[in-house]
């Protein structure tokens, strides 16, 4: 393929640089204009690496009146005035891993940067007074209402969300910083905050109860991320580029991209939305891989899973009212809000009669990446060997040697170090759940759990494999359950030969004791 393609803006989050540097830009400016005209105080929640910073930067350029940057975009036909406003832009993404005093210094430095622009030489002592003075001064010196953009507003709090001592201290600092935003209403034209999680307005924004949360509004569902329509239209040549590089057809690559990066919905109905960071990285490398987790491990999520006692198998398909997953972070009674807001689960369906949403893991990249992050919890120091064993299991399956695959698993489990507090059935069920889920890196895997067993349905190499696990019983008992419940009948329409596999796990030896294949 010799067509010259625009560069992928990986790590480039400044609108002016994207527009001036021959980068791909997906035009979202019709939504930017609508939002800016419809609301005064706006909050948008999206997972990390989803384009929130570029959106904030787009608003910065728009409210700065930089009409030339928007040439050829939808907003060019909508906006007629291009009024220049003073813009106060705060990026909180660098305010992580900080104690109370360090966070106060960090906020002071962000304020000082903006204060210098307006000639403020002797600022007030407290950060809330400084922000108030900054907004009023910007208004007085320009004669126009100010714009306040706060990107990743919750970044300083995410690392300590599981800590009972640190969280209230840092939350009070941030609440103090944000408190002037309502009192300064006459001096403000537009306030925009982005973040991952949703801390309650009472604790963070004090009395800022006029903040409009557009995170689940259908008309803004596609404001961040890349929709399927945008992928198959404007970005179609990039799909061809991967196809050429990988020796595959356009449609084959499209299906792989959908399986790995698609599946996000932030409202219902909603267009299918792809993870933009992963998709653009795949375009840049001309290769489909796991990129989102490589850019940051979800340590706070792992900590919260421990705090709430959530097992890996509980992360998948759940049904919930909107109040359960759109709940404020510090009032969570389950992990559901954090899983949804962080992008580890997303909306998959909605029943308007019952008001119930169905939430599930968005795509294969998230499932595999999440399970890889959880693997060390179950196999301790043997995590790297575990990933190697899973690759070997796949190679055995590729050669049609299912017996060899299970021997690989049996041998690996013998190498897993024994650790305290794991001598109970549930631990081993979850360990096998994680291992089987990681096979999803190579083949289509659907893992479902119920009390006392793990079912795995795996489509690979023209066959459908049905696995049933027993603990401290026998492989024959596992096979008997497959036949008794007539699992194959559920999949009789798939048109593939069905292979039944019964497995028994022995908790005394901590590995597979026997298996039966039919």
N, C-alpha and C positions, 0 to 999 in steps of 0.2 A: 504493500500500500504506500503510494508516494504522495498522498495528499498531506499538505502542511497543516498540522493541528495546533490550536492555541495551547499554551501551557496550562497545567493544572495548578491552581493557587494553594498548594499545600503549605500551611503555616503562614500564609498571607491573609491577614485579617483587616487590612485597611482598604476601604472602598476606592480611594484615589489611586492606590498602587495597582489594584486589580484592573481598574479601568484604563490606567495609563501603561500597563506592562504587558499587554497582549495575553492576558489570562482569560480562561473561560469565565463568563459571568452569566448566571441564570437570572433572568430579569424578574425580580419580585417587587419592582417599584410601584406597581398598581396597588398592591397591598400596603406598601409603605405610605403612600399618599392617603389611602382610605383611613388607615389607622391614625395618621397625624391630623386628619380633619375631623375624625369622629370622637376622639378622646383627648383628655388632658393628662391624666395619670394612668399609665399602662404597665402591667406586669406580664411577662412572657416566660414560661418555664419550658425548657427543652433539655434533653440529655447533653452531656459534654461532647465537644467536637461536632456540634450540629449546626454551626454557622451563626450562633447568637452574636458573637463579636463583630462579624462582618455586617450583620443587620444593624447593630448599634453604630458602627462606623458609617453605614449608608445614611442613617438618620442624621449623623453629625454633618456629613457633606450637604445633605438636603437643607437642613436648617441654617447652614452657613451660606446658603444662597449660591452654591457652586453649580450653576446651571450647565456649564460646559461638560461636567463629568457625566451628565445624564443624557447626553445627545444620543438619540436613537432608541432610548428606553421608553417604556409605557408612560412614565411620569411626565415626560417632556410635553405630551399632549394634554395632560391634566392640570398641571400647575401653570399659572399665568403670571404670578407676582414675584416669586423667588426672593422673598424678603430675607435679609441677613440678620440672624439673631445671635447673641452671645451664647456659645455652647460650652457648658461645663461637663467634661467627660471623665468619669472615674472608672478605671479598670481595677476590679478587686481580685482578679485572678492570681496576683502575686502575693496576696495577703494570707497565704496558707502557712500552717505549721508555726504559728506565733502564739506567744503568751499575751496577757493583757497589756503590759507596758509596750511591748514590741508592736502590737497591733495599733495602739494609740499613736506611736511614732510614725508607723506606716501611713495611717490616715492623715497625720499632720503633714507628711511629705507630699501626699497627693494634693492636699489643699494648697500648700505653698507653691506648687507648680502652677496652679490656676490663679493664685493670688498675684503672682508676678506679672501675669498678663494684664492685670487691671491696676497695677501700681500700688497694691496694698503692702505697706512696709512694716507696720506695727500691728499684726493680727491679734485678735483676742486670744485668751489662754485656752478656753475649752473648744473642742472640735465642733460642737453644735453652734456655738456663737460665731465661730469662724465661717462655717458654711452659710449661716444666715447673712453675715456681713458680705460674703463673697457674692451671693445672689443679688442682694440689694445694690451693691457697688456695680456689678455688671449691668444691671438695669439702668442705674443712674448715668453711667458713663456712655452707654450706647443709645439710651432712649428707647430700648426695645426689651420686651420680656425675655427672660433667660430660658434656655433649654438645659435640663439636667439629664444626663445619660449615665446610668450606673450598670456596668457590665459585670456579670457573675457576682451579684450582690451577696450571695451566701457562701462564697469561697472560703472566707475566714472561719466559718462555722462547721463546714462539712467534716473536717478531720476530727472534730471533737464532739460530733453529734451523739456518740455513744458514751461520752464522759459526763458523769453527773456533776462534777466539780467545775471543770473548765467551761462547759457550755453556757451556764448562766452568766459567768463573768464576761465572756466574749460577746454574748448576745446583748448584754447591757451596753457594752462599748458601741456596738453597731446600732442599737436602738437610739442611743444618744446622738450618733452621727446623722441618722436619717430623720430624726425628729423635726428639724426645721421645714421639711418639705411641704407640710400642710400650712404652717403658719405664714410661709412666704408666697402663698397662692397669688396675691396681686402682682407679684414680680415674675411669675412663671408663665410661660406659654405652653410647655410640654415637658413631662417627666416620664422617662422610660427606664424600667429596671428589667434585667434578665437574670436568670438563675437556673439552677437544676432543681432544687427542692423548694418546698413552699413552707416557710416558717410563718406562723400565724401573724396576722396584722397586729394583734394586741402586743406581742412580745417584741417584734422588730420595728414596726412602723408606728408604734404608739397610737396616735389617733388618726393615722392616715387611712381612714376608712373609705375614702373616695377613690381608691386604687381599683382600676378595672382589670380583672384577670382575663386575658384573652387566650390563655393556654389551651382551653378546650372549645374555643369558638370555631365552628365549621368553616367560616369564611377566611380564617387565618391558619387553617390546618397545614397548608403547604408553604407558610412564610419562611420556614427554615427546612433544610433538607432538599432532596431532589425527587420530584414525582415521577411516576412511570411514564407519564406523557412527555415530560421534559427529557427523560432518558432516551425514549424511542424516537423523539423528534430532534431536538438541538444536539444531543450527544450521541446520535446513532453512529457517527464515524469513529468514535472512540471504542464502541463495541466491536466494530470491524477491525480496529487496530489490535485489540486483544485476540480476536479470532485469527488474524493473520499470524500473530506471534505464537499462538498455541496450537495452530493447525486444526482449528475447529470452525464450525459454521457460525454465522451471525446468531441464529436462533439458539444454538447450543450454549453460546456464551451468555446470551440474554437470560436463559433459564438459570444458569449458574449464578449470575449476578443477582437475580431475584431470590434464589434460594439462600444466598449468603448475606445480602445486604438490605433486602426489601422487608416489608411486613410491618412498618410502623404506621400507627393511626393515632392521632391525638384528639380526635373527636369521632363521632359517628352520625351520619356518614362522613367518610374522609377519603381522599385519594390515597393510593398506595405510595408510601414515602420511603425512599432509600436513605441509609446512613451516608451523608455527603462525604465525610472524611474517608471512609472505607472505599466508597465508589471512586472518588477522585484519586486515591492512592493506587487502586487497581488500574485506573487509566494511565497514571504516570509510570507505573512499573510494567504495564501491559501484561499483568498477571493477577489472577484472583488468589487472594491469601487472607489471613486473619490479621487485620491492621488496627482495629479499634482498641483491643486489649493491649496490643504492643505499645500503644501511646499512653498507657496508664492503668495500673492494676487497681481494682476496686477495694482497697484495704478497708475503707470505712464500711463498705457493704459486708465484707467478711466479718468484721467486728460486730455489726448489728445482727447478723445471722446467729452469731454465738449468743448475743444478748437476748434475743427472742427465741432461741432454741429451734431455729428453722433448719430442716434437713434439705439437702439438694433436691430431693424428689418433690418437695412442697413448693418449689419455685414456679413450676409450670402452670398448667391450666387452672384458673380459679374464676369464680363468679362473684361479683361484688357490686354494691350500690356505689354511686359516685362519691358519696361521703367517705367511703372506706379507702379509696385510693387517691383522692384529692385532698386528703386530710393534712393539716399542718404537721410538719416534721416532728416537732417536740411534743406533740400530743398523740403520737402513734401508739396504738395498742397492738398493732401487728406490723409486719415488715412490708405489707402490700403497698402503702404510699411511696416508700423509698424505692422499691423495685420498679414501680411504674414511673415515678418522676425521674429516676436515674437512667431509664431506658432499657432495663433488663427484662421488663414485661411491657406490653402495650395492649391497646384495645383491639380485640379481634372480632367482637360482635356486640350487639346491643338489642335488648328486648324492650321496646317502648311501653309495652303493657305492664310488665313487672318492674321496669326501671333498672333491670340487672345488666351490667356489662360483663362480657367474658374477656378476661385478661390472659395472655400467654406470652411466652418468649418469642420475640419478633422473628428471628431468623437463625440460621445455622451458625453464623459467626458468633452470635451472642451465646448460644447454647454451648458450643465447644469452648469458647473463651472462658465462660463462667465455670464450667466443669474443670477446666485446666487450672483455674485459680483455686478451686476447692480440693483438687487431688491431693496436695500435701497434707491436708487435714486428715486424710484416711490412710495414706501410705508413707507418711513421715518423710524420711530422707530418701526414699526410693522413688520420688516423683519423676525424676528424669528417666530412670529405668522403666517406670510405668508407661511413659509416652513411647519409649522404644518398643516395649512389649506390645502396645496397642498397634503400632506400625507393623510389627512382625505378625500379629494376629490377622491384620488386613491382608498381608502378603500370602499367608496360608489360605485364606478364603479365596483370594485371587486365583490360586492354583487348585481350588475345589477341595482343599483338605480341611474340612471342618473339624475333624478329629485332631489334626495338628494345631488348629487354632486354639482349641480348648486346652490342649497340652501346654501351649505357650502361656495361657492364662494361669493354669495350675502351677507351672514352674515359677512364674513371676510372683504369685501370691505367697509362695514359700519364702521369698526373699524379703517380704515386707516386715520391717522390725515390729516386734510386739511393743505395745505401749499400754499404759494403765487406763482403766475406765473404758476399755473397748470390748470387753468380754461379754457382749450381749448381742442378740441377733440383729437389732436395728442398725448397729454400726456397720456390720458386714453387708447388710442389704444396701445401705447407702453407698458403701465403697464400690460394690458391683454396679450400682446405678450410675455412678460417676464414670466408671471405666467403660461400661457399655455406651453411655452417652457420648464419650469421646471417640468412639468408632464412627460417630456422625461426621467426623472430619473427612472420612473416606467414602462412606456409603449412607444411604437414607436410613435413618434410625428413628423409630418412635418408641420411646420408653414410657411405660405407664406403671404405676405402682398401686398396690392395695395392701392391706394388712397381711403380713406373712409371706409376701411373694414379690418378685420383680418380673414383669412381663417385658419382653423386648421383641419388637417386630422390626425386621431388618430386610430391606430390599437391596440385593447385590447380585450382580453378574447373572441377571435373568432368572433369579429365584427369589422366593419370599421365605424368610426364615422366621419361625415362631419359637421363642425361647421361654421356658418356664423354669423358675428357680425354687428349690426347696432348701430349707435349712435343717440340718441334722435329721434328715429323713432318708430318702433314696431317690435316685434318678427315675426309677420306675414309678414312684409316687408322683413325680413331676409330670411324666408322660401320661399317667392316668388322668391327671387333672386336665391336661390339654385335650384329651379325647372325651373326658366326661363333659367338659364345658363346650365341646365342639368348636374350639377356636378357629380351625380351618374354614368352617362354614362362613364366618364373618368376612373372610377374605376371598371367598370363592369367585367373586366377580373380577378379581385383579388380573386374571388371565395368565398367571405365572405358576410354575410348579411350586408346591409348598413343602418345605422341609421342617419337620417338628424336632425340637431339641429339648430334652429334659435334663436338668442339671441339679445335683445336690451339693450343697456347701457344708463342710464340716467345721464347726466353730472350734473344735479342740485342736485341729491341725491348721486352721485358718486358711484353708484353700479348698478347691473343688475335690470331692472324694470320688465321684463317678458321674457319668453322663450317658444318655441314650440318644441316638439319632435315628429318626425314621423318615 
